[in-house]
Amino acid sequence: MDSISKRRIALAGGGAALLALTAMPSTSADIQILTHEVTDTAPRKFKAAVNLGIMAVSVLYTWTAKRGGR
């Protein structure tokens, strides 16, 4: 085998691997930590999401902040 045919085989294998990755359903994690009071109509929140193509993670964290005059 010459180097050109080896390169073609490697490119075809890489293309097949990319097609296999895109055909797979993506996995995702959705994490919610809700610590705010039920009576709080506008809780503070922190939201973040990371998508790496193969896996995605989403985080939501809420809390009740002390507000003046309450």
mmCIF file of the N, C-alpha and C atoms, coordinates in Angstrom:
data_MODEL
# 
_entry.id   MODEL 
# 
loop_
_atom_site.group_PDB 
_atom_site.id 
_atom_site.type_symbol 
_atom_site.label_atom_id 
_atom_site.label_alt_id 
_atom_site.label_comp_id 
_atom_site.label_asym_id 
_atom_site.label_entity_id 
_atom_site.label_seq_id 
_atom_site.pdbx_PDB_ins_code 
_atom_site.Cartn_x 
_atom_site.Cartn_y 
_atom_site.Cartn_z 
_atom_site.occupancy 
_atom_site.B_iso_or_equiv 
_atom_site.pdbx_formal_charge 
_atom_site.auth_seq_id 
_atom_site.auth_comp_id 
_atom_site.auth_asym_id 
_atom_site.auth_atom_id 
_atom_site.pdbx_PDB_model_num 
ATOM 1   N N  . MET A 1 1  ? 0.841   -1.188 0.000  1.00 0.00 ? 1  MET A N  1 
ATOM 2   C CA . MET A 1 1  ? 0.000   0.000  0.000  1.00 0.00 ? 1  MET A CA 1 
ATOM 3   C C  . MET A 1 1  ? 0.881   1.245  0.000  1.00 0.00 ? 1  MET A C  1 
ATOM 4   N N  . ASP A 1 2  ? 0.543   2.150  -0.843 1.00 0.00 ? 2  ASP A N  1 
ATOM 5   C CA . ASP A 1 2  ? 1.294   3.390  -0.865 1.00 0.00 ? 2  ASP A CA 1 
ATOM 6   C C  . ASP A 1 2  ? 0.673   4.386  0.117  1.00 0.00 ? 2  ASP A C  1 
ATOM 7   N N  . SER A 1 3  ? 1.344   5.503  0.322  1.00 0.00 ? 3  SER A N  1 
ATOM 8   C CA . SER A 1 3  ? 0.908   6.472  1.334  1.00 0.00 ? 3  SER A CA 1 
ATOM 9   C C  . SER A 1 3  ? -0.415  7.148  0.959  1.00 0.00 ? 3  SER A C  1 
ATOM 10  N N  . ILE A 1 4  ? -0.702  7.284  -0.333 1.00 0.00 ? 4  ILE A N  1 
ATOM 11  C CA . ILE A 1 4  ? -1.952  7.933  -0.754 1.00 0.00 ? 4  ILE A CA 1 
ATOM 12  C C  . ILE A 1 4  ? -3.159  7.060  -0.406 1.00 0.00 ? 4  ILE A C  1 
ATOM 13  N N  . SER A 1 5  ? -3.044  5.765  -0.620 1.00 0.00 ? 5  SER A N  1 
ATOM 14  C CA . SER A 1 5  ? -4.180  4.890  -0.290 1.00 0.00 ? 5  SER A CA 1 
ATOM 15  C C  . SER A 1 5  ? -4.359  4.782  1.223  1.00 0.00 ? 5  SER A C  1 
ATOM 16  N N  . LYS A 1 6  ? -3.272  4.812  1.981  1.00 0.00 ? 6  LYS A N  1 
ATOM 17  C CA . LYS A 1 6  ? -3.392  4.815  3.438  1.00 0.00 ? 6  LYS A CA 1 
ATOM 18  C C  . LYS A 1 6  ? -4.090  6.091  3.913  1.00 0.00 ? 6  LYS A C  1 
ATOM 19  N N  . ARG A 1 7  ? -3.761  7.200  3.286  1.00 0.00 ? 7  ARG A N  1 
ATOM 20  C CA . ARG A 1 7  ? -4.382  8.472  3.641  1.00 0.00 ? 7  ARG A CA 1 
ATOM 21  C C  . ARG A 1 7  ? -5.878  8.457  3.316  1.00 0.00 ? 7  ARG A C  1 
ATOM 22  N N  . ARG A 1 8  ? -6.242  7.885  2.183  1.00 0.00 ? 8  ARG A N  1 
ATOM 23  C CA . ARG A 1 8  ? -7.657  7.782  1.807  1.00 0.00 ? 8  ARG A CA 1 
ATOM 24  C C  . ARG A 1 8  ? -8.429  6.904  2.787  1.00 0.00 ? 8  ARG A C  1 
ATOM 25  N N  . ILE A 1 9  ? -7.819  5.805  3.194  1.00 0.00 ? 9  ILE A N  1 
ATOM 26  C CA . ILE A 1 9  ? -8.465  4.922  4.174  1.00 0.00 ? 9  ILE A CA 1 
ATOM 27  C C  . ILE A 1 9  ? -8.653  5.652  5.500  1.00 0.00 ? 9  ILE A C  1 
ATOM 28  N N  . ALA A 1 10 ? -7.638  6.408  5.923  1.00 0.00 ? 10 ALA A N  1 
ATOM 29  C CA . ALA A 1 10 ? -7.732  7.156  7.176  1.00 0.00 ? 10 ALA A CA 1 
ATOM 30  C C  . ALA A 1 10 ? -8.813  8.232  7.086  1.00 0.00 ? 10 ALA A C  1 
ATOM 31  N N  . LEU A 1 11 ? -8.887  8.931  5.963  1.00 0.00 ? 11 LEU A N  1 
ATOM 32  C CA . LEU A 1 11 ? -9.922  9.956  5.796  1.00 0.00 ? 11 LEU A CA 1 
ATOM 33  C C  . LEU A 1 11 ? -11.320 9.343  5.762  1.00 0.00 ? 11 LEU A C  1 
ATOM 34  N N  . ALA A 1 12 ? -11.459 8.204  5.089  1.00 0.00 ? 12 ALA A N  1 
ATOM 35  C CA . ALA A 1 12 ? -12.762 7.536  5.044  1.00 0.00 ? 12 ALA A CA 1 
ATOM 36  C C  . ALA A 1 12 ? -13.164 7.056  6.438  1.00 0.00 ? 12 ALA A C  1 
ATOM 37  N N  . GLY A 1 13 ? -12.209 6.526  7.201  1.00 0.00 ? 13 GLY A N  1 
ATOM 38  C CA . GLY A 1 13 ? -12.490 6.087  8.568  1.00 0.00 ? 13 GLY A CA 1 
ATOM 39  C C  . GLY A 1 13 ? -12.873 7.258  9.469  1.00 0.00 ? 13 GLY A C  1 
ATOM 40  N N  . GLY A 1 14 ? -12.172 8.373  9.320  1.00 0.00 ? 14 GLY A N  1 
ATOM 41  C CA . GLY A 1 14 ? -12.508 9.567  10.104 1.00 0.00 ? 14 GLY A CA 1 
ATOM 42  C C  . GLY A 1 14 ? -13.880 10.105 9.755  1.00 0.00 ? 14 GLY A C  1 
ATOM 43  N N  . GLY A 1 15 ? -14.210 10.101 8.459  1.00 0.00 ? 15 GLY A N  1 
ATOM 44  C CA . GLY A 1 15 ? -15.539 10.551 8.034  1.00 0.00 ? 15 GLY A CA 1 
ATOM 45  C C  . GLY A 1 15 ? -16.636 9.641  8.568  1.00 0.00 ? 15 GLY A C  1 
ATOM 46  N N  . ALA A 1 16 ? -16.385 8.334  8.557  1.00 0.00 ? 16 ALA A N  1 
ATOM 47  C CA . ALA A 1 16 ? -17.367 7.384  9.094  1.00 0.00 ? 16 ALA A CA 1 
ATOM 48  C C  . ALA A 1 16 ? -17.545 7.584  10.595 1.00 0.00 ? 16 ALA A C  1 
ATOM 49  N N  . ALA A 1 17 ? -16.461 7.870  11.301 1.00 0.00 ? 17 ALA A N  1 
ATOM 50  C CA . ALA A 1 17 ? -16.548 8.111  12.742 1.00 0.00 ? 17 ALA A CA 1 
ATOM 51  C C  . ALA A 1 17 ? -17.356 9.378  13.035 1.00 0.00 ? 17 ALA A C  1 
ATOM 52  N N  . LEU A 1 18 ? -17.150 10.427 12.245 1.00 0.00 ? 18 LEU A N  1 
ATOM 53  C CA . LEU A 1 18 ? -17.922 11.662 12.427 1.00 0.00 ? 18 LEU A CA 1 
ATOM 54  C C  . LEU A 1 18 ? -19.400 11.441 12.148 1.00 0.00 ? 18 LEU A C  1 
ATOM 55  N N  . LEU A 1 19 ? -19.708 10.675 11.121 1.00 0.00 ? 19 LEU A N  1 
ATOM 56  C CA . LEU A 1 19 ? -21.105 10.364 10.835 1.00 0.00 ? 19 LEU A CA 1 
ATOM 57  C C  . LEU A 1 19 ? -21.736 9.556  11.961 1.00 0.00 ? 19 LEU A C  1 
ATOM 58  N N  . ALA A 1 20 ? -20.992 8.629  12.529 1.00 0.00 ? 20 ALA A N  1 
ATOM 59  C CA . ALA A 1 20 ? -21.516 7.827  13.635 1.00 0.00 ? 20 ALA A CA 1 
ATOM 60  C C  . ALA A 1 20 ? -21.781 8.698  14.860 1.00 0.00 ? 20 ALA A C  1 
ATOM 61  N N  . LEU A 1 21 ? -20.902 9.682  15.126 1.00 0.00 ? 21 LEU A N  1 
ATOM 62  C CA . LEU A 1 21 ? -21.106 10.570 16.277 1.00 0.00 ? 21 LEU A CA 1 
ATOM 63  C C  . LEU A 1 21 ? -22.339 11.450 16.095 1.00 0.00 ? 21 LEU A C  1 
ATOM 64  N N  . THR A 1 22 ? -22.568 11.928 14.879 1.00 0.00 ? 22 THR A N  1 
ATOM 65  C CA . THR A 1 22 ? -23.727 12.790 14.660 1.00 0.00 ? 22 THR A CA 1 
ATOM 66  C C  . THR A 1 22 ? -25.026 12.002 14.626 1.00 0.00 ? 22 THR A C  1 
ATOM 67  N N  . ALA A 1 23 ? -24.964 10.718 14.328 1.00 0.00 ? 23 ALA A N  1 
ATOM 68  C CA . ALA A 1 23 ? -26.170 9.899  14.284 1.00 0.00 ? 23 ALA A CA 1 
ATOM 69  C C  . ALA A 1 23 ? -26.622 9.491  15.677 1.00 0.00 ? 23 ALA A C  1 
ATOM 70  N N  . MET A 1 24 ? -25.710 9.493  16.640 1.00 0.00 ? 24 MET A N  1 
ATOM 71  C CA . MET A 1 24 ? -26.058 9.108  18.009 1.00 0.00 ? 24 MET A CA 1 
ATOM 72  C C  . MET A 1 24 ? -26.865 10.223 18.667 1.00 0.00 ? 24 MET A C  1 
ATOM 73  N N  . PRO A 1 25 ? -27.857 9.872  19.485 1.00 0.00 ? 25 PRO A N  1 
ATOM 74  C CA . PRO A 1 25 ? -28.587 10.918 20.206 1.00 0.00 ? 25 PRO A CA 1 
ATOM 75  C C  . PRO A 1 25 ? -27.672 11.564 21.246 1.00 0.00 ? 25 PRO A C  1 
ATOM 76  N N  . SER A 1 26 ? -27.767 12.868 21.350 1.00 0.00 ? 26 SER A N  1 
ATOM 77  C CA . SER A 1 26 ? -26.913 13.569 22.304 1.00 0.00 ? 26 SER A CA 1 
ATOM 78  C C  . SER A 1 26 ? -27.457 13.381 23.714 1.00 0.00 ? 26 SER A C  1 
ATOM 79  N N  . THR A 1 27 ? -26.570 13.213 24.647 1.00 0.00 ? 27 THR A N  1 
ATOM 80  C CA . THR A 1 27 ? -26.962 13.066 26.036 1.00 0.00 ? 27 THR A CA 1 
ATOM 81  C C  . THR A 1 27 ? -26.887 14.425 26.717 1.00 0.00 ? 27 THR A C  1 
ATOM 82  N N  . SER A 1 28 ? -27.777 14.658 27.644 1.00 0.00 ? 28 SER A N  1 
ATOM 83  C CA . SER A 1 28 ? -27.764 15.930 28.357 1.00 0.00 ? 28 SER A CA 1 
ATOM 84  C C  . SER A 1 28 ? -28.176 15.708 29.802 1.00 0.00 ? 28 SER A C  1 
ATOM 85  N N  . ALA A 1 29 ? -27.620 16.525 30.666 1.00 0.00 ? 29 ALA A N  1 
ATOM 86  C CA . ALA A 1 29 ? -27.955 16.509 32.077 1.00 0.00 ? 29 ALA A CA 1 
ATOM 87  C C  . ALA A 1 29 ? -28.591 17.847 32.422 1.00 0.00 ? 29 ALA A C  1 
ATOM 88  N N  . ASP A 1 30 ? -29.730 17.811 33.081 1.00 0.00 ? 30 ASP A N  1 
ATOM 89  C CA . ASP A 1 30 ? -30.451 19.014 33.495 1.00 0.00 ? 30 ASP A CA 1 
ATOM 90  C C  . ASP A 1 30 ? -30.545 18.993 35.010 1.00 0.00 ? 30 ASP A C  1 
ATOM 91  N N  . ILE A 1 31 ? -29.763 19.851 35.668 1.00 0.00 ? 31 ILE A N  1 
ATOM 92  C CA . ILE A 1 31 ? -29.692 19.866 37.129 1.00 0.00 ? 31 ILE A CA 1 
ATOM 93  C C  . ILE A 1 31 ? -30.371 21.131 37.640 1.00 0.00 ? 31 ILE A C  1 
ATOM 94  N N  . GLN A 1 32 ? -31.364 20.966 38.530 1.00 0.00 ? 32 GLN A N  1 
ATOM 95  C CA . GLN A 1 32 ? -32.071 22.111 39.110 1.00 0.00 ? 32 GLN A CA 1 
ATOM 96  C C  . GLN A 1 32 ? -32.012 22.001 40.628 1.00 0.00 ? 32 GLN A C  1 
ATOM 97  N N  . ILE A 1 33 ? -31.487 23.054 41.272 1.00 0.00 ? 33 ILE A N  1 
ATOM 98  C CA . ILE A 1 33 ? -31.430 23.135 42.727 1.00 0.00 ? 33 ILE A CA 1 
ATOM 99  C C  . ILE A 1 33 ? -32.280 24.334 43.124 1.00 0.00 ? 33 ILE A C  1 
ATOM 100 N N  . LEU A 1 34 ? -33.492 24.062 43.570 1.00 0.00 ? 34 LEU A N  1 
ATOM 101 C CA . LEU A 1 34 ? -34.451 25.123 43.890 1.00 0.00 ? 34 LEU A CA 1 
ATOM 102 C C  . LEU A 1 34 ? -34.525 25.279 45.402 1.00 0.00 ? 34 LEU A C  1 
ATOM 103 N N  . THR A 1 35 ? -33.880 26.317 45.935 1.00 0.00 ? 35 THR A N  1 
ATOM 104 C CA . THR A 1 35 ? -33.845 26.536 47.380 1.00 0.00 ? 35 THR A CA 1 
ATOM 105 C C  . THR A 1 35 ? -34.568 27.805 47.798 1.00 0.00 ? 35 THR A C  1 
ATOM 106 N N  . HIS A 1 36 ? -35.295 28.439 46.892 1.00 0.00 ? 36 HIS A N  1 
ATOM 107 C CA . HIS A 1 36 ? -36.001 29.667 47.242 1.00 0.00 ? 36 HIS A CA 1 
ATOM 108 C C  . HIS A 1 36 ? -37.307 29.338 47.972 1.00 0.00 ? 36 HIS A C  1 
ATOM 109 N N  . GLU A 1 37 ? -37.795 30.322 48.705 1.00 0.00 ? 37 GLU A N  1 
ATOM 110 C CA . GLU A 1 37 ? -39.060 30.156 49.427 1.00 0.00 ? 37 GLU A CA 1 
ATOM 111 C C  . GLU A 1 37 ? -40.218 30.150 48.446 1.00 0.00 ? 37 GLU A C  1 
ATOM 112 N N  . VAL A 1 38 ? -41.263 29.417 48.775 1.00 0.00 ? 38 VAL A N  1 
ATOM 113 C CA . VAL A 1 38 ? -42.415 29.293 47.886 1.00 0.00 ? 38 VAL A CA 1 
ATOM 114 C C  . VAL A 1 38 ? -43.099 30.639 47.699 1.00 0.00 ? 38 VAL A C  1 
ATOM 115 N N  . THR A 1 39 ? -43.090 31.480 48.721 1.00 0.00 ? 39 THR A N  1 
ATOM 116 C CA . THR A 1 39 ? -43.768 32.779 48.648 1.00 0.00 ? 39 THR A CA 1 
ATOM 117 C C  . THR A 1 39 ? -42.969 33.834 47.884 1.00 0.00 ? 39 THR A C  1 
ATOM 118 N N  . ASP A 1 40 ? -41.723 33.544 47.574 1.00 0.00 ? 40 ASP A N  1 
ATOM 119 C CA . ASP A 1 40 ? -40.882 34.500 46.843 1.00 0.00 ? 40 ASP A CA 1 
ATOM 120 C C  . ASP A 1 40 ? -41.295 34.517 45.373 1.00 0.00 ? 40 ASP A C  1 
ATOM 121 N N  . THR A 1 41 ? -41.814 35.648 44.923 1.00 0.00 ? 41 THR A N  1 
ATOM 122 C CA . THR A 1 41 ? -42.291 35.743 43.539 1.00 0.00 ? 41 THR A CA 1 
ATOM 123 C C  . THR A 1 41 ? -41.169 36.040 42.543 1.00 0.00 ? 41 THR A C  1 
ATOM 124 N N  . ALA A 1 42 ? -40.036 36.533 43.040 1.00 0.00 ? 42 ALA A N  1 
ATOM 125 C CA . ALA A 1 42 ? -38.910 36.839 42.156 1.00 0.00 ? 42 ALA A CA 1 
ATOM 126 C C  . ALA A 1 42 ? -37.607 36.358 42.800 1.00 0.00 ? 42 ALA A C  1 
ATOM 127 N N  . PRO A 1 43 ? -37.372 35.067 42.810 1.00 0.00 ? 43 PRO A N  1 
ATOM 128 C CA . PRO A 1 43 ? -36.146 34.573 43.449 1.00 0.00 ? 43 PRO A CA 1 
ATOM 129 C C  . PRO A 1 43 ? -34.911 34.899 42.618 1.00 0.00 ? 43 PRO A C  1 
ATOM 130 N N  . ARG A 1 44 ? -33.788 34.986 43.312 1.00 0.00 ? 44 ARG A N  1 
ATOM 131 C CA . ARG A 1 44 ? -32.515 35.173 42.608 1.00 0.00 ? 44 ARG A CA 1 
ATOM 132 C C  . ARG A 1 44 ? -32.169 33.839 41.951 1.00 0.00 ? 44 ARG A C  1 
ATOM 133 N N  . LYS A 1 45 ? -31.458 33.897 40.835 1.00 0.00 ? 45 LYS A N  1 
ATOM 134 C CA . LYS A 1 45 ? -31.107 32.646 40.183 1.00 0.00 ? 45 LYS A CA 1 
ATOM 135 C C  . LYS A 1 45 ? -29.791 32.741 39.444 1.00 0.00 ? 45 LYS A C  1 
ATOM 136 N N  . PHE A 1 46 ? -29.169 31.595 39.301 1.00 0.00 ? 46 PHE A N  1 
ATOM 137 C CA . PHE A 1 46 ? -27.942 31.432 38.536 1.00 0.00 ? 46 PHE A CA 1 
ATOM 138 C C  . PHE A 1 46 ? -28.194 30.317 37.532 1.00 0.00 ? 46 PHE A C  1 
ATOM 139 N N  . LYS A 1 47 ? -27.910 30.596 36.276 1.00 0.00 ? 47 LYS A N  1 
ATOM 140 C CA . LYS A 1 47 ? -28.161 29.635 35.213 1.00 0.00 ? 47 LYS A CA 1 
ATOM 141 C C  . LYS A 1 47 ? -26.896 29.476 34.376 1.00 0.00 ? 47 LYS A C  1 
ATOM 142 N N  . ALA A 1 48 ? -26.553 28.231 34.059 1.00 0.00 ? 48 ALA A N  1 
ATOM 143 C CA . ALA A 1 48 ? -25.383 27.977 33.227 1.00 0.00 ? 48 ALA A CA 1 
ATOM 144 C C  . ALA A 1 48 ? -25.649 26.763 32.348 1.00 0.00 ? 48 ALA A C  1 
ATOM 145 N N  . ALA A 1 49 ? -25.061 26.778 31.178 1.00 0.00 ? 49 ALA A N  1 
ATOM 146 C CA . ALA A 1 49 ? -25.190 25.640 30.262 1.00 0.00 ? 49 ALA A CA 1 
ATOM 147 C C  . ALA A 1 49 ? -23.898 25.476 29.484 1.00 0.00 ? 49 ALA A C  1 
ATOM 148 N N  . VAL A 1 50 ? -23.506 24.228 29.316 1.00 0.00 ? 50 VAL A N  1 
ATOM 149 C CA . VAL A 1 50 ? -22.316 23.894 28.545 1.00 0.00 ? 50 VAL A CA 1 
ATOM 150 C C  . VAL A 1 50 ? -22.694 22.788 27.571 1.00 0.00 ? 50 VAL A C  1 
ATOM 151 N N  . ASN A 1 51 ? -22.388 22.984 26.299 1.00 0.00 ? 51 ASN A N  1 
ATOM 152 C CA . ASN A 1 51 ? -22.669 21.983 25.284 1.00 0.00 ? 51 ASN A CA 1 
ATOM 153 C C  . ASN A 1 51 ? -21.366 21.655 24.575 1.00 0.00 ? 51 ASN A C  1 
ATOM 154 N N  . LEU A 1 52 ? -20.928 20.406 24.714 1.00 0.00 ? 52 LEU A N  1 
ATOM 155 C CA . LEU A 1 52 ? -19.672 19.984 24.102 1.00 0.00 ? 52 LEU A CA 1 
ATOM 156 C C  . LEU A 1 52 ? -19.891 19.215 22.804 1.00 0.00 ? 52 LEU A C  1 
ATOM 157 N N  . GLY A 1 53 ? -21.123 19.183 22.330 1.00 0.00 ? 53 GLY A N  1 
ATOM 158 C CA . GLY A 1 53 ? -21.426 18.464 21.108 1.00 0.00 ? 53 GLY A CA 1 
ATOM 159 C C  . GLY A 1 53 ? -21.841 17.034 21.384 1.00 0.00 ? 53 GLY A C  1 
ATOM 160 N N  . ILE A 1 54 ? -21.062 16.329 22.160 1.00 0.00 ? 54 ILE A N  1 
ATOM 161 C CA . ILE A 1 54 ? -21.384 14.949 22.519 1.00 0.00 ? 54 ILE A CA 1 
ATOM 162 C C  . ILE A 1 54 ? -22.247 14.922 23.762 1.00 0.00 ? 54 ILE A C  1 
ATOM 163 N N  . MET A 1 55 ? -22.019 15.861 24.680 1.00 0.00 ? 55 MET A N  1 
ATOM 164 C CA . MET A 1 55 ? -22.750 15.907 25.939 1.00 0.00 ? 55 MET A CA 1 
ATOM 165 C C  . MET A 1 55 ? -23.062 17.356 26.297 1.00 0.00 ? 55 MET A C  1 
ATOM 166 N N  . ALA A 1 56 ? -24.215 17.576 26.901 1.00 0.00 ? 56 ALA A N  1 
ATOM 167 C CA . ALA A 1 56 ? -24.602 18.919 27.338 1.00 0.00 ? 56 ALA A CA 1 
ATOM 168 C C  . ALA A 1 56 ? -24.991 18.875 28.811 1.00 0.00 ? 56 ALA A C  1 
ATOM 169 N N  . VAL A 1 57 ? -24.665 19.931 29.536 1.00 0.00 ? 57 VAL A N  1 
ATOM 170 C CA . VAL A 1 57 ? -25.010 20.049 30.955 1.00 0.00 ? 57 VAL A CA 1 
ATOM 171 C C  . VAL A 1 57 ? -25.659 21.402 31.166 1.00 0.00 ? 57 VAL A C  1 
ATOM 172 N N  . SER A 1 58 ? -26.799 21.413 31.862 1.00 0.00 ? 58 SER A N  1 
ATOM 173 C CA . SER A 1 58 ? -27.514 22.633 32.185 1.00 0.00 ? 58 SER A CA 1 
ATOM 174 C C  . SER A 1 58 ? -27.756 22.665 33.688 1.00 0.00 ? 58 SER A C  1 
ATOM 175 N N  . VAL A 1 59 ? -27.443 23.798 34.326 1.00 0.00 ? 59 VAL A N  1 
ATOM 176 C CA . VAL A 1 59 ? -27.586 23.932 35.777 1.00 0.00 ? 59 VAL A CA 1 
ATOM 177 C C  . VAL A 1 59 ? -28.432 25.162 36.086 1.00 0.00 ? 59 VAL A C  1 
ATOM 178 N N  . LEU A 1 60 ? -29.403 25.006 36.976 1.00 0.00 ? 60 LEU A N  1 
ATOM 179 C CA . LEU A 1 60 ? -30.217 26.121 37.466 1.00 0.00 ? 60 LEU A CA 1 
ATOM 180 C C  . LEU A 1 60 ? -30.199 26.073 38.987 1.00 0.00 ? 60 LEU A C  1 
ATOM 181 N N  . TYR A 1 61 ? -29.823 27.201 39.618 1.00 0.00 ? 61 TYR A N  1 
ATOM 182 C CA . TYR A 1 61 ? -29.791 27.304 41.075 1.00 0.00 ? 61 TYR A CA 1 
ATOM 183 C C  . TYR A 1 61 ? -30.569 28.552 41.471 1.00 0.00 ? 61 TYR A C  1 
ATOM 184 N N  . THR A 1 62 ? -31.559 28.413 42.339 1.00 0.00 ? 62 THR A N  1 
ATOM 185 C CA . THR A 1 62 ? -32.347 29.560 42.802 1.00 0.00 ? 62 THR A CA 1 
ATOM 186 C C  . THR A 1 62 ? -32.245 29.682 44.311 1.00 0.00 ? 62 THR A C  1 
ATOM 187 N N  . TRP A 1 63 ? -32.391 30.933 44.813 1.00 0.00 ? 63 TRP A N  1 
ATOM 188 C CA . TRP A 1 63 ? -32.378 31.170 46.243 1.00 0.00 ? 63 TRP A CA 1 
ATOM 189 C C  . TRP A 1 63 ? -33.142 32.449 46.542 1.00 0.00 ? 63 TRP A C  1 
ATOM 190 N N  . THR A 1 64 ? -33.519 32.594 47.784 1.00 0.00 ? 64 THR A N  1 
ATOM 191 C CA . THR A 1 64 ? -34.227 33.786 48.245 1.00 0.00 ? 64 THR A CA 1 
ATOM 192 C C  . THR A 1 64 ? -33.211 34.714 48.899 1.00 0.00 ? 64 THR A C  1 
ATOM 193 N N  . ALA A 1 65 ? -33.124 35.938 48.426 1.00 0.00 ? 65 ALA A N  1 
ATOM 194 C CA . ALA A 1 65 ? -32.208 36.907 48.978 1.00 0.00 ? 65 ALA A CA 1 
ATOM 195 C C  . ALA A 1 65 ? -32.940 37.783 49.994 1.00 0.00 ? 65 ALA A C  1 
ATOM 196 N N  . LYS A 1 66 ? -32.206 38.225 50.988 1.00 0.00 ? 66 LYS A N  1 
ATOM 197 C CA . LYS A 1 66 ? -32.799 39.156 51.949 1.00 0.00 ? 66 LYS A CA 1 
ATOM 198 C C  . LYS A 1 66 ? -33.004 40.484 51.266 1.00 0.00 ? 66 LYS A C  1 
ATOM 199 N N  . ARG A 1 67 ? -34.204 40.992 51.356 1.00 0.00 ? 67 ARG A N  1 
ATOM 200 C CA . ARG A 1 67 ? -34.503 42.278 50.733 1.00 0.00 ? 67 ARG A CA 1 
ATOM 201 C C  . ARG A 1 67 ? -34.850 43.276 51.824 1.00 0.00 ? 67 ARG A C  1 
ATOM 202 N N  . GLY A 1 68 ? -34.434 44.503 51.625 1.00 0.00 ? 68 GLY A N  1 
ATOM 203 C CA . GLY A 1 68 ? -34.701 45.544 52.603 1.00 0.00 ? 68 GLY A CA 1 
ATOM 204 C C  . GLY A 1 68 ? -36.191 45.900 52.657 1.00 0.00 ? 68 GLY A C  1 
ATOM 205 N N  . GLY A 1 69 ? -36.697 46.195 53.838 1.00 0.00 ? 69 GLY A N  1 
ATOM 206 C CA . GLY A 1 69 ? -38.092 46.605 53.993 1.00 0.00 ? 69 GLY A CA 1 
ATOM 207 C C  . GLY A 1 69 ? -39.063 45.448 54.110 1.00 0.00 ? 69 GLY A C  1 
ATOM 208 N N  . ARG A 1 70 ? -38.591 44.260 54.191 1.00 0.00 ? 70 ARG A N  1 
ATOM 209 C CA . ARG A 1 70 ? -39.492 43.099 54.335 1.00 0.00 ? 70 ARG A CA 1 
ATOM 210 C C  . ARG A 1 70 ? -39.442 42.537 55.695 1.00 0.00 ? 70 ARG A C  1 
# 
